[in-house]
C-alpha cells in the first residue's frame, strides 16, 4: 500500500475570511495527511478575534507576526520564511497555501521547482499568476457557495413544498449556476476549445479520450479548474453541456469523443 502523502497547510489570515476554514480543511484532507497546520497574522488585533476560535477547533497553530508597517501585510514574510524552513527539513510532500495575495506567487513557483506538490486556495480575486504557479488551485468563494447550496437542498427535502415553491427553487438554482459560471476564472468557451485541442492531440479522436485523463489534462492547463465552480458535481455532468462532445460508456469507464 502506497504511503499517504504529507502536507503542510499555511494560512494567511489577513487575506482569508474565517468562514472558509471548514471548507479549507475538508479540501486539504483530499490530498493527504495534514501534518503541519499554521495560521499567520497579527493575533493582537481585534480583527483576528474570529479566527482565534477557529484555530482551536482544527488544532491550527497561530504564528504571531506584528504589523511594523501600516498597510503592509505582516504575515507574508513570516509565512514565506516558514515555508522555506519546512521545505529544507524535507518532512512534507506538498504545501497548501491559503491566500488571495499575489505576493506568494514566487513562493509557490519555488516549491514546485523543488519537487513539492503545491495546492493554492483563495477567493475569486486571486491573481491568475498565483493560480498558475500552483499544481491545483481552489476558488473558495465559489466552492463555499456550491457547498451551501447543496446543504440547503438536503435540508429542504425534509419539508413539504408547494409546486409554486418548487418552481421558484428551480429558477433560483438556474440563476445561481449561471452566476457561478460567470464568476469562474476560465470561461466555458475557453474550456471547450482546450478540451477539443487535448482530444485532438491524443491522436484518437474516433475512440475518444478516457474522462479521467481529460480531467487531469485540464487541471494541468488551468490549475483552478474545478467542475464545482460551474455548478456541476462531476466532470461527466459538466461535459454534457457541450454540443461538440459526446460521452460514451465502455463498461465502468467513460470516454469523451468529438462530434
C-alpha positions in Angstrom: 0.0 0.0 0.0 1.4 3.4 -1.0 2.3 5.7 1.8 0.0 8.6 2.3 1.4 12.0 1.2 2.1 14.5 3.9 1.1 18.2 3.5 1.6 21.5 5.3 -1.3 23.9 5.4 -0.2 27.5 5.7 -3.0 30.1 6.1 -2.6 33.9 5.6 -5.5 35.1 7.9 -5.2 38.7 6.7 -6.4 37.7 3.2 -8.8 34.9 4.0 -12.2 35.0 5.8 -12.6 32.6 8.8 -15.9 31.3 7.4 -13.9 29.2 4.9 -12.0 27.2 7.5 -14.1 24.0 7.4 -14.0 24.1 3.6 -10.3 24.6 3.6 -9.6 21.7 5.9 -12.0 19.4 4.1 -10.4 20.2 0.7 -6.9 19.8 2.2 -7.7 16.3 3.5 -8.4 15.2 -0.1 -4.7 15.5 -0.9 -3.2 13.6 2.0 -2.3 13.6 5.7 -2.1 17.2 7.1 1.0 17.1 9.4 1.6 20.8 9.7 -1.2 23.4 10.3 -0.3 27.0 10.8 -2.1 30.4 10.5 -0.2 33.7 10.1 -1.2 37.2 11.2 -1.1 39.8 13.9 -3.1 38.0 16.6 -3.1 41.1 18.9 -5.5 42.8 16.6 -9.3 42.8 17.2 -9.9 41.8 13.6 -8.2 38.5 14.3 -10.6 37.5 17.1 -13.0 35.4 14.9 -10.1 33.4 13.6 -8.8 32.6 17.2 -11.8 30.4 17.9 -11.5 28.5 14.6 -7.9 27.6 15.4 -8.9 25.6 18.5 -11.5 23.6 16.5 -8.9 22.5 14.0 -5.7 22.3 16.1 -4.1 25.0 14.0 -1.0 26.7 15.4 -1.2 30.6 15.4 2.0 32.2 14.2 2.4 35.7 15.5 3.7 38.5 13.2 3.4 42.1 14.3 2.5 44.8 11.8 5.5 47.0 11.8 4.5 49.0 8.7 1.0 50.5 8.3 -0.9 48.9 5.4 1.6 46.1 4.8 0.5 42.5 5.3 2.7 41.3 8.2 2.0 37.6 7.6 3.7 37.5 4.1 7.3 37.3 5.2 6.6 35.0 8.2 4.7 32.5 6.1 7.3 32.6 3.3 10.2 32.0 5.7 8.4 29.2 7.5 7.6 27.5 4.2 11.2 27.6 3.1 12.3 26.1 6.5 9.7 23.3 6.2 10.9 22.7 2.6 14.5 22.2 3.6 13.6 20.0 6.5 12.0 17.8 3.8 9.4 16.3 6.0 6.4 17.0 3.8 5.5 16.1 0.2 3.4 19.2 -0.5 2.2 22.6 0.6 -1.3 24.0 0.7 -1.0 27.8 0.6 -4.2 29.6 1.6 -4.2 33.3 0.5 -5.5 35.6 -2.3 -2.3 37.6 -2.2 -0.1 37.6 -5.3 3.0 38.1 -3.1 3.0 34.3 -2.7 3.4 33.6 -6.4 7.2 33.3 -6.3 7.0 31.0 -3.2 4.6 28.7 -5.0 6.8 28.5 -8.0 9.9 27.8 -5.9 8.2 25.0 -4.0 7.2 23.4 -7.3 10.7 23.7 -8.7 11.9 21.8 -5.6 9.5 18.9 -6.5 6.7 19.6 -4.0 3.0 19.5 -4.8 1.5 22.9 -4.4 -2.2 23.5 -3.8 -3.4 27.1 -3.7 -6.7 28.2 -2.1 -8.1 31.7 -2.3 -11.0 33.8 -3.4 -12.1 34.8 -7.0 -9.9 37.9 -6.7 -6.7 35.9 -6.6 -4.5 36.9 -9.5 -4.0 34.5 -12.4 -0.2 34.4 -11.8 -0.6 32.9 -8.3 -3.2 30.4 -9.6 -1.0 29.2 -12.4 2.0 28.9 -10.1 0.2 26.1 -8.3 -0.4 22.5 -9.3 -4.0 22.9 -8.2 -6.0 26.0 -7.1 -9.3 26.0 -5.3 -11.6 29.1 -5.6 -13.0 29.2 -2.0 -15.9 31.6 -2.5 -17.3 29.6 -5.5 -16.9 26.3 -3.6 -18.4 27.8 -0.5 -21.4 28.9 -2.4 -21.8 25.5 -4.1 -21.4 23.7 -0.7 -24.0 26.0 0.9 -26.4 25.4 -2.0 -26.0 21.6 -1.6 -26.6 21.7 2.1 -29.7 23.9 1.6 -31.1 21.4 -0.9 -30.7 18.5 1.6 -32.5 20.3 4.4 -35.2 21.4 2.0 -36.0 17.8 1.2 -37.2 17.3 4.7 -40.0 19.9 4.2 -43.2 19.7 2.1 -43.1 22.2 -0.7 -45.8 23.6 -2.9 -45.5 23.4 -6.7 -45.0 27.2 -6.8 -42.2 27.0 -4.3 -40.5 24.1 -6.2 -40.6 26.2 -9.4 -39.1 29.2 -7.6 -36.3 27.0 -6.2 -35.6 25.6 -9.7 -35.4 29.1 -11.1 -33.1 30.2 -8.3 -30.8 27.2 -8.9 -30.5 28.1 -12.6 -29.7 31.7 -11.8 -27.2 30.7 -9.2 -25.5 28.2 -11.5 -25.2 30.9 -14.2 -23.7 33.3 -11.7 -21.1 30.7 -10.6 -20.2 30.2 -14.3 -19.8 34.0 -14.8 -17.5 34.2 -11.8 -15.4 31.2 -12.6 -11.9 32.2 -13.7 -11.9 30.4 -17.0 -14.9 30.9 -19.3 -16.7 28.0 -20.9 -15.7 28.8 -24.5 -12.0 28.7 -23.5 -12.5 25.4 -21.6 -14.3 23.9 -24.6 -11.5 24.9 -27.0 -9.0 23.4 -24.6 -10.9 20.1 -24.5 -11.1 19.9 -28.3 -7.3 20.5 -28.6 -6.5 18.0 -25.9 -8.6 15.3 -27.6 -7.2 16.1 -31.0 -3.6 15.9 -29.6 -4.3 12.5 -28.2 -4.4 11.1 -31.7 -7.5 9.0 -31.1 -10.4 11.3 -31.9 -12.7 8.4 -33.1 -12.5 6.4 -29.9 -12.2 9.4 -27.7 -10.2 10.0 -24.5 -10.7 8.5 -21.1 -12.5 11.1 -19.0 -10.1 10.9 -16.1 -7.1 11.6 -18.4 -9.0 14.5 -19.9 -9.7 15.9 -16.4 -6.1 15.7 -15.4 -5.0 17.4 -18.7 -7.5 20.3 -18.0 -6.1 20.8 -14.5 -2.6 20.9 -15.8 -3.6 23.7 -18.2 -5.9 25.5 -15.7 -4.9 24.7 -12.1 -8.1 26.5 -10.8 -10.3 24.2 -12.9 -13.0 22.5 -10.7 -16.3 21.4 -12.1 -18.0 22.7 -8.9 -17.1 26.2 -9.9 -19.5 25.8 -12.7 -22.3 24.2 -10.7 -21.5 20.6 -11.7 -20.6 17.9 -9.2 -18.9 15.6 -11.6 -16.8 16.1 -14.8 -19.2 13.9 -16.8 -22.1 16.2 -15.8 -20.0 19.3 -16.7 -19.2 17.9 -20.2 -22.8 17.2 -21.1 -23.4 20.9 -21.8 -21.0 21.0 -24.8 -22.6 20.1 -28.2 -19.2 19.4 -29.7 -18.6 16.5 -27.3 -20.1 13.0 -26.9 -19.7 10.8 -23.8 -19.7 7.1 -24.3 -19.6 4.3 -21.7 -17.4 1.2 -22.1 -18.1 -1.0 -19.1 -17.3 1.1 -16.0 -15.2 3.6 -18.0 -16.4 6.8 -19.7 -14.8 8.2 -22.8 -15.1 11.6 -24.4 -15.1 12.0 -28.2 -15.5 14.9 -30.6 -18.7 15.2 -32.8 
